[in-house]
Amino acid sequence: MQETSHKNSLLRVVLLVLFLIIGACIAWGLLKTGYALKEQACINRVMAQYPAVSVSAYNNAKATGALKLSYDAERQQAVKAC
């Protein structure tokens, strides 16, 4: 009888430890997901505030060169701040 009781209590301890480990993994995953969503929301806010619109590098119509993006420096600084 005591051997069965001892096995049951040991099984309970093992299950409790297992559930605690699983719970800690779930909590860590939720925290990591929340952080990633917060960072992505910040980047989306920056992209909406400083849109990447192509602007010609030259003002006259004869010269066609590489295209530049408007608000490039501002956008880079704001994304780094996220």
Secondary structure, DSSP 8 states (H G I E B T S, - for coil): -HHHHHHHHHHHHHHHHHHHHHHHHHHHHHHHHHHHHHHHHHHHHHHHHS---EEES-SSSS----EEETTHHHHHHHHHH-
